[in-house]
Amino acid sequence: MKYVSEFRSPEIVDALLKQIRQIAKGNWNIMEVCGGQTHSLVKNGLLSMLPSNIQMVHGPGCPVCVTPVNLIDKAVYLAIEQKVILCSYGDMIRVPGSNMSLLEAKSKGADVRILYSPLEAVKIARENPEREVVFFAVGFETTAPANALSVIHAHREGIRNYSILTSHVLVPPAMDAIMSDSECRVDAFLGAGHVCAIMGMQEYYPIVEKYKIPVVITGFEPVDLLEGIFMTVKQLECGQYKLENQYARVVEANGNRPAIKAIDEIFEVTNREWRGIGEIPCSGYGVKAKYSSYDATRKFKIDISGSHEDLTCLSGDIMKGKIKPRYCPNFGEKCTPVHPLGAPMVSSEGACAAYYHFNMSAAGMYRD
């Protein structure tokens, strides 16, 4: 398939690895922000192919993983107590809340439905005017346009029994928070290509200038990632720091203007709590007051207190890049995809799930 198969070419992968080995003299820690990039690195065995002085540090770029427990508890409350039709992407329903996950709520009789698009939830609301329908709107900037459009469509059609429970988070503030941590060991970033396809590249220039680090916007296939790593290492070895775009076949400097317009219509930037990390200022989207009737938290006056995470879960340290999943004492034992302690073991973009499914804890399979 054009634009896919050529970016999985073993010959090009070998050539890029050779180039990286030739120029990599220093010891560098490069964080791939996106969980999709983490899975590609792990699944394709790229971590073990890189020279030992190049370390990939896994970042917090998994929206399911960083959704706070309080919001899981709100979703469970809506499904069980308010008896709404609670719609969600599949990854979310198994993420542990304080007391139960949405999957456990479903087993208790709650009407929880897995969808592929929030527009499906609008259709369900249209077909069930006697029921309240809530879509669990989770994601980075990538999914924000679709969630915004669902509200726009519902508003235009006069559908009043539809709302969204918003858990949108933004990438650049998370990168800023990581770099400002006194324990940070990141020398450069691989930026998430799909986020930049929506938002463009402008928001990354301040991070480059503030912290004097390279940021390379990168795709998700093996060739994309290795070319991004090569571009990053080339900067680091030359003492440069600039923003570069490896994913130029998809990402334009100013992003997708219609998508940004939809986001701006419905959402406003707000502070947001990140699971395992804490509150990051101006790091999320909230529904504007103009559309408050489509904001599930306001509509149902939800006030959940006493939410709590499993204190034995080290997902926060993993998502900050401080430790690798296999160094968590619970990994693969007390914490598995069947019985997860935290979201990174559940999500299809979670670092712990990637290491578990591709057996990265086995001796000889992984090199730190």
C-alpha positions, 0 to 999 in steps of 0.5 A: 500500500502506497505510503505504508509499505515503503515506510516498513522497508527492511532495507531502508530500516537497515540503512537508517540504523547504520546512519544512526550508529555512525553519527551517535557519539554521545549518550542521548535520551529521546522521548517519543511523546505518543503511545502509538509511537511507543507501540511501534518501537516495541512491536517492530523491535526497534529498541533493541536495534538502536545503539546502546547510547541512544535511549528511547524514553516513553512519554505520557502520550496515551489519552486513555492512560492520563484520564484521571480516576475522577472522570472514570468515576463520573462516567460510572456514576452517569451509567449506573446512577443516572442510567444514561446510555454511556458511549465510549471508545473501547479502551476506556471501558476497562480502565480502573476507577476508584471502585469499578471500571465501565466494563464492571458497571456494564456487568451490573446492568448499566447501558455502556456501549462501545463506539468508533465515532461520537457521531454514532452517539448523536445518532443513538440520541436521535433514535432514543429521545426518551434517554439521555446519551453521553459520549466519553470524549477522551483524547488529545488534539487528534480526536477533539475535532470529531468530538466538537463536531458531534456537539455541533451536529446535535446543536444544529439538529436540536438534539437535547438529550446528548452531551459529552463528558470531556477529558481532552488533554494537550501535548505541548503543555505536557512536554513543558511540564516534563521538561520543568521537572527537576528529575527530567532526563530528556534531551529531545522529543519526537513529536506526535505526527497525528496531533500536528496534522490537526494543530500544526507545528507552531506551538512547539517553537516555544518549547524548543527555544525555552529548553534548547532541545530538538523537537522532530515531528515524526510519523509512526511506521519504522522508517518514520521513527528511525528517520526522526531519531536520525534527525534528532541525533544529528541535531544533538551531536551538532549542538543544535536545537530546532523544530523539524518535520519528518512527517511532511507527507501528512503534517503542514505547518499550520495544521488543518484549519477546518478541524481547528475551527470546529475545536475553537467553536466548542472548546476552550483551554482549561487546566486539566488533571492528568492521571498519575501526574497531577494538574497541568495548567492550560493543558486541556479542553473544556466545553465553552459556556455557550454549549454548557447544555452539552457538557455532561458535568454541568448538565447532570451537576456531577460532584464526585469526591473521594476518587483515588488511584491504586497507590501501588501503581507506578504509571505516573513515573512510567508516563513521565519517562522516569522508569520503564514498565518492566522496572515496576514491581507489579508488572506482569504479576499483580498488574496484567491486562486482565487485572490492571492496576492502572491505565497504561496496562489497558490502553492500546497505546499504553507503554505497559501494554506494549511491553506486556504483549510483545514480551519485552520483560523476557531476558534478552528481549530488551536492552536499557 
